[in-house]
Amino acid sequence: MLLRKATAAIGGCLRQQLPRDVVVPLVTAHQHQRRWVSNGGRKTHPKILITGGLGQLGVECAKLLRSQYGEESVILSDIIKPSSEIVNSGPYIFADILDFKGLQKIVVDHRVDWIIHFSALLSAIGEQNVPLAVRVNIEGMHNVLELAKQYKMRIFVPSTIGAFGPDSPRNPTPNVTIQRPRTIYGVSKVHAELMGEYYHHKFGLDFRCLRFPGVISSDPPGGGTTDYAVAVFFEGLKTGKYQCYLKPDTRLPMMYIEDCLRSLLEFMTAPEEKLQRRVYNVTAMSFTPEELVEKLSKYIPELHVSYRPDSRQLIADSWPQIFDDSEARRDWGWQHKYDLDKLVDLMVRDVTENYIKKAPN
């Protein structure tokens, strides 16, 4: 589920993007940067804006950050009408990442210090609509990057194993190597990595980026090449059957959502002096569909899985098999908590309780 849903930008695709030559008062920008660091000598919390907030990672990320910094310190945003549960859980606003001036108003009105930029079209979905993926994944990223520069904000933009390509070493894939992806999703993520690093070196922007593997959670699958590792739980627990669109021996790196979000928080709060890079690989495990099915069969003995590879197999074949995240572990102490056994146990429990038992008969 490589960072699911392009929710925060699609609605603005018919709008004209506003020019970026907006003058920002220097005093305002300076106050913006320092407000959460010191307030009368006392430590205060950052004000955080999450774009694409109703996708796979946004809601859970907001919960984690609110537990650390307070409910009002974290603003979820998207272009989707939120549920009552979302509205009641903390601040939620409409934000279109293709509307630069609208984003600027949000940053000023809410005195935002950090941007967590989740908005993106995923690998399989992006290949079906390349022009839209370019607008959402590249133009939208340019908008938030420029805002972060102007207002001296810390910005997090996630990357992915999809940022690598068939010319990259796959086992293991180091932090710095040939990338050259062959999907618009991967190309846009390499672009984001390089632009962020450029803004850091050129303008001093506090840009931070983690390359996530497949992220597994109990949210329904929604468009990523690694989504088989979620769909098999939903279909297997519901029907006892699943048809996988990847070959049984397709090895890909993965991590449970709790590890994913914890890595984000630890990375965002890591002292600048510990960061040797602005972009790091992070992972927890690597497995194949048949290895996952073997573990799941202990919970569903009658489980039957068939394999019918489709276009997503070509995407998976160009991605890392084993992700080398030794630099993240060395520089800022990254450690995962969930292996494959713990992952399967949690997913069976969560999907059963939250979806299977609650499904209408």
N, C-alpha and C positions, 0 to 999 in steps of 0.2 A: 504494500500500500504506500508507495513512495509519495507521501505527502499529498493526500487526497484532496480533490475538488478545487476547481478554479473559481470558487464562488465569489471572491471579492472583486472581480473585475469584469465579468462577462456583460453585466448590465450596462456598462459604460462604453461598450465598444462602438456605439454609433455616435458618441460625442466627439467634439473637437477637443484635442488636448491643448491646454492653455500654455502659453509661452513660459519659459523658466527663468526669464530675466527679471525676476521679482527682487527688489532690493529689500534686504532684511536689516533692520537697525542693529548695529554691532552690540549695543548695550543689551538689547533684548536677547540676542543670541548668547552673550556671555552669561547673563542671569539664568537663561535656560539651562546652560551646561552645569552651572554650579549650584542650582537651587537644592537639588536632592543630596548633594555632597555635604553641604554645611548650611545650617539655618540657626544663626545665633550661637554657633559652636556646637550644635547638636546634630547628630546624624539623622537624616530624614530618608524617606523611601522614594525611589524613582517612580515617576508616572509612566505607565507602559501602555502602548497601543499595539494591539494584535490585529493584523490584517488577515483576511481569509479566515476569520475566527470560527466559522461554523463548519470547517472541514475536520478531517480526522484528528489533527493535533491541537487545533485552536482552543476548543472548550476545555480539554484536559489541561492544556498549558495554562489557561486562565485560572483554573482551580489551584494548580500548584503555586503560581505566582501570587495569587490572592492569599493563600495560606502563609506566604512569606512576608508580603508587603501590605496586606489589608485589602478588603473588598473594593474600595473606591480607587485604589491605586492602579487597577488594571482595567483597561477598556477593550472589550471585544468589539470588532467591527466586521461588517460583511455587507452584501447587497441583498441578502435573503431575509424574509420576514422571520424573526426569531420566535421560538416557542415561549410560552409563559414561564417555563422553568428557566430558560436562558435569561429572560428579562429580570426575573426575580433573583437571579444569582449574583448580579452585579451590573455595572454600567455596560450598555450596549448601544452602538450608534451605527447609522448607515455610513459606509465609506467606500467609494469607488476609486480604486487605485489608478485609473486612467484619468481622473479629474484632479490635476495638480493643485489648482487653487482651492478646491474643496478639501483636499488633504492638508494643505497649508493652514486653512482655517481651523481644522481640527487640532493640529499641533499647537497653534497659538492659543485657541480658546481653552484647551485642556492642559496646556503647559506640559506637553509630552517630553519625556527624557529618553526613553528607549522605544524603538520600533522592533517588533517581532514580525517579520514579513513572511507569512505563510502562503499568500496567494500565488497559485500556479496551476497551469494545465498539466496533467500528468502524462507519462510516456505514451500509453496506448491511446488516450483521448487526444493528445496533442498531434499525433500522426494523422488523425482523422480531420483535423482542422488547423493546418499549419499557420495561416494568416492570423487566426485568433490567438494561437499559442504565442506568436511573435508579439502581438500587442500585450497580452496579459503577462507573459513571462519576461519580456525584455523591456517594453515601454513602461509597464507598471513598476518594474524594478528600478528603472532609471528615475522615475518620479520619487520613490521613497529614498533612494540613494542621495539625490540632490537635496531633498528636504533634510536628511540627516546631516549633510554637509553644512547647509545654510544655518541650521538651528543647533549645531554642535551636539547632536544626539548620538547615543550608542545604537547601532543597528545590527540585528541578526538576520541573515538571509540563509536559509537551509539549502544545502546542496545534496548530492545523491550519488549512489553507485552508478546511476545513469550518466554521470559526467565523464565516464570512461567509455572506451570503444574497443573494437576488435584488435587494434594495434597495441593496446595496453597489456602489460603483464597481468594475468588473471589469478595467479596463485603463487605468492600473495601479490596484492596490488598495493604498492607503497604510497606514501602521502604525496610525493612528487614524482611524476612519471609522465609518459605520453598519455594524452587523453583522447582527443579526436573522436567524440561520440557520433553516432549516426541517427539519432533522433533529435527532433527540434527541442524536446524537453532537455536532453543532455547538452545540446549546443547552448541553450539559454542558460543553463546552470554554469557551464564553463565561462560563459560571458559574464555572469553575475560574480563569479569568483574573481575573475581578472579585473573587472571594473571596481569591485570593492577593494581589492589590494591596491589598485592604482589610486583610488581616492584616499586610502590610508597613507600611502607614501607621498602623494602630491599635496594633500590638504590636511593630513593628520586626523582623518576620520577614524573613529573607533568602530571599525567594521569587524564583525566576527561571523564565521561561517563554519558549520559542521557538515561533512558529507555523511548523511544517514544511509544505512542499508534499508532493506525492506522493514517497515515498521508495522508490527502486528498488534492489533487491539481488537476489542469485541464490538467495534463499530462495523456495520455491514460493509462489504467490499464495494469499491467505487472507482475503478478505472486504472489501477496500477498493474504493472506486469507481475509484481510479487503478490498480488491479491489472492492468488490461489491458496496461499497459506492462511488466509482468513476464510475464504469461501468454503474450504473443505470442512471447517468446523460447523458452519451454518447448515450446509447441505447434508453433511454426514450425520449430525445430530438430529436433523429433521426427517430425513428420508432413508438414511443408511447407505446412500450412494453419492458419488461425485465423479464428474468427468473433468479431468485436469487438462488444461491447455498447454502444459509444459511436459517435456519428456520426464520419465521417472527419475533419471539420474542428473537432472539439471541442478547443480549446486549454486546457491546464492547466499550472500550474507544477510543476516536478519537481526532484529532486536525487538524486545517487548517494549510497548509504549512507555511504561514507567521508567525503564532505563533510558529511553530516548529523551524524555522530558527532563529527567534528572541531569543528563549530560548537558542539555541546553542551559539549565539553571547554573550548574557548576561552571560551565564555560563563560557564561555572561558575567558571573561574579568573580572570575579569576583575575588576580592582579595583572595589570598590563606587563609588568616586568617578567612574568612567567611565560608569556606567550611568545614563542619563537616564530610562530606563523600566525596568519589571520584565518587560514583554512586548515581544518584537521579532519582526517578520517576518524569515525567512531563506529564500533560494532560490538556485538556480544557473542554471536554464534554463526555458523554456516551449516546448512543442511539441504537435502534434496527432497522432492515430493515423496519419494518412496520411504525415506527415513522418517519424515513427518507422519506419514500414514501408518507406519509400523508402531510409532508411539501412540497414535490416536486409536489404533485397533485394540489397545488394552482397555479402552473405555467404551468402544463400540465394536464388540467382537464380530458382528455381522457386516461390518463396513466393507463396501465394494467400491473400489476406485478404478476407473478406466482412464486411458491416456489418449488424447487426440490433440497433438500439438497444432497450434495455429500461428498467426503472424507474430504473436508475442514471444514465441520460441526464438525467433531471429534476434529480437531485442535482448532476451536473457542471455543468449550465446555471446553477446558482445560485452557483457558486464563482468565485474569481478566475481570470482568464486570464493576467495578468502581475502578479507579486507585487513590490511596491516594498519592497526591504530596505535602502534607502539609509541609514536610521538605524542599523542594526546595523553597516554598513560604516563609518559616520562615528564612532560612539561607541566601539566596541571592536574595530574593525579586521577585521571579517568579510570574507573573500575566498574564493570557491569555486575549485576546481581542475579540475572535470570538466565539459566541455561535452557536447553530444549525440554528437559523433563518438567521443570517448573513452568515453562511457557505453556505446554500442553495442558497441564493440570489447571492452570488459571483460566485458559481459554475455554476449556470444557465447562468449568464452573460458571464463568461469566456469561457465555452464550446461552447455556441452559437456563440460568436464572433470569436473564434480562430479555431474552428473545423467544426461546422455545416455549417456556411455560406461560409467557404472556401473549403468545400468538393466538388469534381467534380460531376457534375450532371450525 
